[in-house]
Amino acid sequence: MSAPVIEPVRTTAPKAKARRSGKTQRTTPARFDTALGWNDRPGAAWALRILLCATALGIFAAPFLAILSGAFTRNASGSSLSFLPHDSTLLNFTVAGERGIWDYFSNSLVIAGGGLLLQLVVCTLAAYALARHRFRGQALILTLFMLTMMLPEEVIAIPLSLVLGDVPVVHLDLKGTVWGVILPLGAWGFSVMMLTEFMKDIPDEIEEAARLDGVGELRMLWQIVLPLCKPALGVAGVLGFIMIWDQYLLPLIAAKDPTDYTVTVALSVLRTDPEVGSGVVLAGAVIALLPSLIVYLLLQRSLVTGIAAGATKG
Amino acid sequence: MTATVTTPAVTTPVTRRGRGLTKKSVVPWLFLAPGLLLALVFKFWPMAKGVWLSFFDVRPFLGDKWTGLDNYTRVLTDHRFQDAIGHTLLLGIGQSLGAIVLGFVLALLLEGQARSLKIVRTAVFLPAVTATAVVGELWRLMYYPTSDGLINSGLDFFGLGPVQFLDNPDLALWSTMAMGIWIWAPYNMVIIMAGLAGVDRSLYEAAAMDGVSLRQRLRYVTLPAIRPALGIVLTLAAIRGLRVFTEVYVLTGGGPAGSTEVWMTRAYTLGFTRNDIGGASAASVVLLCVTLLLTVTVNHFRKRGDVR
């Protein structure tokens, strides 16, 4: 897939560059914004870039149009998917509703809302201690939180499902409750790391001044540190939401019976229902897709900078 | 990442009445307590329990029986697990490399400040924010095996017959890989783009002055500059490749005829469908060890690279 994409770039872009530097003797400082030296002036390179962008959109974004159109198409039961709905209808959504999709959806919302709230609170508290305090064993604690990142849910799924059925010491059965999904999501190493890095950058002077005014720890966190951390909290919130919404295995093993499933897991239930066509499955997919899509489109800038920052610091 | 090795003598802070321990030294632990508690109960305890169970024949009502390394030998000599190792490696490596190359191409293509480019980037990133289960359903329908399936109708246009993407044991793994590349390429694009943004522009200018070809410019200016970003992408991809589960589980469920069975789907089947908790735990522990080993190795090389 990649070879035909690269080849033409190599041949055309230098031509564009030669023409630019040859004709105008660098009236405006030649543009070296991008690695390939793209420029905005119409020409062969420009046309090629538009073509390639269109291809990229076709590969990565167009399938989403297919989901949408399929969900609104009557009798998309067998196979046909296209980019425009023919014979459009809301019937698929009605049928999906009858199969309980909205119950699954509300399960998902409760889990995403509660999980995210818990995750933000827990990770903020931990990050505050790690960033603004010095104590013995700090390095060890930092390592422990990093380990939570390296410990994939998949690997601990089987013992975790036993633990959820009988939480050690307190002997609670969390299976079939939303807590079974929410609690394991609480300590997320990524958020702890990112918030810690961010909180470390807050100048000591601000904290010292507040201390002189007799500000206690909780007020310090709530009124001084948190307002300064809004951007980082935004990133942690978006990434956390998308991560929680993407959970598959955890809701699966924490459920007692299929009514406890989240909407993403319920899609497979919908699919295996013989009386349900692909139009209905797609309607379910649209419902499952919408929240993360909305969050992404509203807050995409902080998400993208967050991934980049998290990755380069990681 | 720096603080992994230097963990001096672990001091438990619980000796509250000690002379040096004032209110001040207790405070950080109060803030840390919820996170540590949750991590302990839902991460570290299950991990320890998994290691423990892997040495037992787990029998729900009869009591567990110590069997030593039996589970491990059983899992490692099971031919379905051996096949799964191959599939996991092939899928992990193919998917990672594909997603990195495609992500790099995308980053080069979509680099820039123009508003239209930002819109394209937003759209291209969609697969990365979509829940894997949704992506799986989408691809199942795109791979629909008759000529009116989305991809097959495209192939039909070129006169190529309907392809049984997921039902053909020789093709199913490659079809799964294509979906994995589709999911992860945009993600890699963002990280590589962050690397590209950090490249010193004057180097490009200097290279152009020296009459360097575009290919050489990419080779000698761009690639070295984004090496750290590539290192991160590679680490993340390798770990993701090993633990791949949801993609395969929702797309093929391991079928047809076990041709897409990966290590984790096999362990899942063993643990939850066959109720062989001991064997599944042993399989998980093996995967955990490999993951940790890989992380440590890659980190080691990355640090050495940074110093140089």
Interface residues (C-beta under 8 A of the other chain):
Chain A: M1 S2 V5 I6 V9 R10 A13 P14 K17 S21 P29 A30 F32 D33 T34 A35 L36 G37 W38 D40 R49 L52 C53 A56 L57 I59 F60 A61 P63 F64 A66 I67 G70 G78 S79 S80 L81 S82 V121 V122 C123 L125 A126 Y128 A129 L130 H133 F135 R136 G137 A139 L140 I141 L142 T143 L144 F145 M146 L147 T148 M150 L151 P152 E154 V155 I156 A157 I158 P159 L160 S161 L162 V163 V167 P168 L183 P184 G186 A187 V192 E217 L221 I242 W245 D246 Y248 L249 I253 T264 V265 L267 S268 R271 S278 V281 L282 G284 A285 A288 L289 S292 L293 Y296 L297 Q300 L303 V304 I307 A308 A309 A311 T312 G314
Chain B: M1 A3 T4 T6 T7 P8 V10 T11 T12 P13 S25 V27 P28 W29 F31 L32 P34 G35 L36 L38 A39 V41 F42 K43 F44 W45 P46 M47 K49 G50 L53 G98 V101 L102 V105 L106 L108 L109 L110 E111 G112 Q113 A114 L117 V120 R121 T122 A123 V124 F125 L126 P127 V129 T130 A131 T132 A133 V134 G136 E137 L138 R140 L141 M142 Y144 T146 D148 G149 L150 W182 A185 P186 Y187 V190 I191 M193 A194 G195 L196 V199 R201 Y204 E205 A208 S213 L214 R215 R217 L218 V221 T222 P228 A229 I232 V233 L236 I239 R243 F245 T246 Y249 V250 M264 A267 Y268 G271 F272 I277 A280 S281 S284 L287 L288 T291 L292 T295
